[in-house]
Amino acid sequence: MSVGRGGVGAGGGIEGSALGENSRVANVHFHEAPAVPTAVAWPVEIGPVPVLASAFQPRRELRERVEGARAKGGTVVLTQVLSGGGGVGKTQLAAACASDAVAEGYDLVVWTAATEAQQVITQYAQAAARVGVAGGEPEADARLFLEWLATTSRRWLVVLDDVTDPAVLTSWWPASRTGSGWVLATTRLKDARMTGGGRTRIDIDVYTPGEARTFVEARLRGEGMEHLLDEQVAELASALGHLPLALSHATAYMVNEELTCTAYLALFTDHRTSLKEALPEAADTEGYGRQITTTLLLSLEAAQATDTTGFATTALRLVSLLDPSGHPHALWSAPPLLNCLSPGEATPAQAHKTLRLLHRYALLTCDTRAEPRAVRVHALTARAVREGIPEARLPELAKAAADALVDIWPDPDQLRPDLAATLRANTDALADHAADCLWDSAPHAVLGRAGESLSRAGLVAPALAHWQRTAAECERRLGHEHIQTLTVRSALATAYADAWRVPEAAGLQERVLADCRRLLGDQHPLTLGVRNNLAISYGRTGRAEEVAGLLERLVADCERQFGPEHPHTLTARNNLASAYREAGRVVEAVGLQRRVIADSERLLGAEHPDTLGARLNLINCYWQSGMVAEAGGLLTRLLADCERVLGAEHPETLNVRGHLAYYHWRAGHVEKAAGLLEALVADRERLMGADHPETLTGRGNLAVAHWEAGRREEALTLLRRAVADLDRVLGSGHSDTVGARSTLARYERELPDDH
């Protein structure tokens, strides 16, 4: 059963890890077995929803406006945007709504930071898994979740906290066509785009004088510090502008230092505590006011006064350069961060003690229960701290943070998707705040790790955008012929290939290879890696014999350059085995693939992704040589291992679905194979797009299955569409197109003329 070379599960690419710095694994794409749905344990809460502040003020008038705006929407989707300046309590009000929704028995409450689309996608994908609709890559799962929200009758609330760019969330606003759900967003923006689509904006101002006084009194009494209250409460609240965040910092400072309202007010208004030079009014672009900045740094001074390690200021500066939504606590056990605190002296225990001190003074949150975002900071606090970092200190701090991210970045990181998403978000934040510090004679390694992580997570479009930006920066900063520019251009070419923009990938790889050979020589590791990746791209265009020759020479050069057991050599050998199979040299392919598996298990481990990929390639070899039973046995074990090691939703696990369909077809279970293929084609179209080559060849495979099952008219219709699309996307001379057209001609001859 085949449509040219692209038969069911036949792949079409040359697999294995790419060689050279910043290159990546390029595995044959196979389809995967569906995850077994599990019962959903309602209610579901995705978050975490922030804990309400001590002495939280219910702000009943505002809540009535929220409920009134929501009620006016009736069955129409109501997306409310709580808008206002920083520190006015937007997030706390949203948290109160979310907490009430939980208490009222909502089936689903989702809380997500919304400063960038990737944060929202990650939370949506997690929610999709919890409600039982996940099955693909993170972005695809996020879209599935939006579809579920739109049609479910279950009650739900989604909170998008701190929207900073409406444009990046255009396609990620949930909707409810049943009227059972609603969306609550917080933002500092007063932008017309925030009120489109039926969204109602509610402006949040500072506390009323009565609310501010009630807050101060309740906060101090709650700490057993009512003796700090005196006749200056109202004056103190007024001096702080009735700003909720400022009042929170002020009362925390008063509790920690045991200052009365009068004493604190005197300190606050003392000209010697003015921070006009450290944080000038001109830097207050969001209109927060100098009061909150002053209060913040007064709290920092109090923390410094009780800091036995002397690390508090440096720690807070490091935190301010990272994602305010949080970073892993493990970062503070990484040597680069510890050395930044105190070279050769700081310990993880001391770092944790410092974080807890800053937590106590309300300067950040350190909660290991919230991993992988255990250490968080208010965005306002982070901005205020960053503005006070001496220019001479910024490069050291930024490099330490970047080095620490690399230090804790797992390899492979696809086994821990939540952690990977968090590390990528922190890399983005660091690049935003200290971009120049991540470039010296080369882009910092953390930029490469972030790009590789995007590709491993199946986020093809963000990965391509990342490498396009990095390549442009390399050329601007380092020049067109710098080795790091060549390395990044090679990674960009791989991203084009992953996006199935094969002509662009091959063209760029050919140019990079010519530059590498001229500047570095044919045996340089980077040159070898580009040669490998170019061969893979050629393989995707059907040039099987040419690819086999290229890879034979590459294997010999890798053995000479790296040794016979180096991972690069194993990769090249694995790719060569796939090339032999594609060229019809199955006996050679089987022998070489078995050797690759044995070496990978011995050198990398039986559960390494490269080993699993090599086992999948061997299944292809067995099928091509007619060893169906052997392939079926291997497939069953591989599927179980992929689900256990990588997870049921991992892209490589999903590839096994195509092999499972092919196995059932070869075993004579044509109807079952057709059913599996039908679901697979639908998923590929949803996840990859209607014109993705794997979608197109899958559609042709499904047509063949329908034909064999006797559904011939349906098969003809599907195959004609597949041929037209293959011709348009891959070209008339591509082997998949030629094979599909040949199969179509044979089918048309076998049916009566009127068909």
HELIX and SHEET records of a PDB file:
HELIX    1   1 ARG A   60  LYS A   72  1                                  13    
HELIX    2   2 LYS A   90  ALA A  103  1                                  14    
HELIX    3   3 ALA A  117  VAL A  131  1                                  15    
HELIX    4   4 PRO A  138  THR A  151  1                                  14    
HELIX    5   5 PRO A  166  TRP A  172  5                                   7    
HELIX    6   6 ALA A  192  THR A  195  5                                   4    
HELIX    7   7 PRO A  209  GLY A  222  1                                  14    
HELIX    8   8 GLU A  226  LEU A  228  5                                   3    
HELIX    9   9 VAL A  233  ALA A  239  1                                   7    
HELIX   10  10 PRO A  244  GLU A  257  1                                  14    
HELIX   11  11 CYS A  261  THR A  269  1                                   9    
HELIX   12  12 HIS A  271  THR A  273  5                                   3    
HELIX   13  13 GLU A  281  ALA A  283  5                                   3    
HELIX   14  14 ARG A  290  ALA A  305  1                                  16    
HELIX   15  15 ALA A  312  SER A  320  1                                   9    
HELIX   16  16 HIS A  329  SER A  333  5                                   5    
HELIX   17  17 PRO A  335  LEU A  341  1                                   7    
HELIX   18  18 PRO A  348  ARG A  360  1                                  13    
HELIX   19  19 THR A  368  ALA A  370  5                                   3    
HELIX   20  20 ALA A  379  GLU A  387  1                                   9    
HELIX   21  21 LEU A  394  ILE A  408  1                                  15    
HELIX   22  22 ASP A  413  LEU A  415  5                                   3    
HELIX   23  23 PRO A  417  HIS A  433  1                                  17    
HELIX   24  24 ALA A  435  LEU A  438  5                                   4    
HELIX   25  25 ALA A  445  ARG A  456  1                                  12    
HELIX   26  26 VAL A  460  LEU A  478  1                                  19    
HELIX   27  27 ILE A  483  ASP A  498  1                                  16    
HELIX   28  28 VAL A  502  LEU A  519  1                                  18    
HELIX   29  29 PRO A  525  GLY A  539  1                                  15    
HELIX   30  30 ALA A  544  PHE A  562  1                                  19    
HELIX   31  31 PRO A  567  GLU A  582  1                                  16    
HELIX   32  32 VAL A  586  LEU A  603  1                                  18    
HELIX   33  33 PRO A  609  GLN A  624  1                                  16    
HELIX   34  34 VAL A  628  VAL A  645  1                                  18    
HELIX   35  35 PRO A  651  ARG A  666  1                                  16    
HELIX   36  36 VAL A  670  MET A  688  1                                  19    
HELIX   37  37 PRO A  693  GLU A  708  1                                  16    
HELIX   38  38 ARG A  712  VAL A  729  1                                  18    
HELIX   39  39 SER A  735  GLU A  750  1                                  16    
SHEET    1   A 6 VAL A  44  ILE A  46  0                                        
SHEET    2   A 6 LEU A 108  ALA A 113  1                                        
SHEET    3   A 6 TRP A 156  VAL A 163  1                                        
SHEET    4   A 6 GLY A 181  THR A 187  1                                        
SHEET    5   A 6 THR A  79  SER A  83  1                                        
SHEET    6   A 6 ARG A 199  ASP A 203  1                                        
SHEET    1   B 2 THR A 365  CYS A 366  0                                        
SHEET    2   B 2 VAL A 375  ARG A 376 -1                                        
END                                                                             
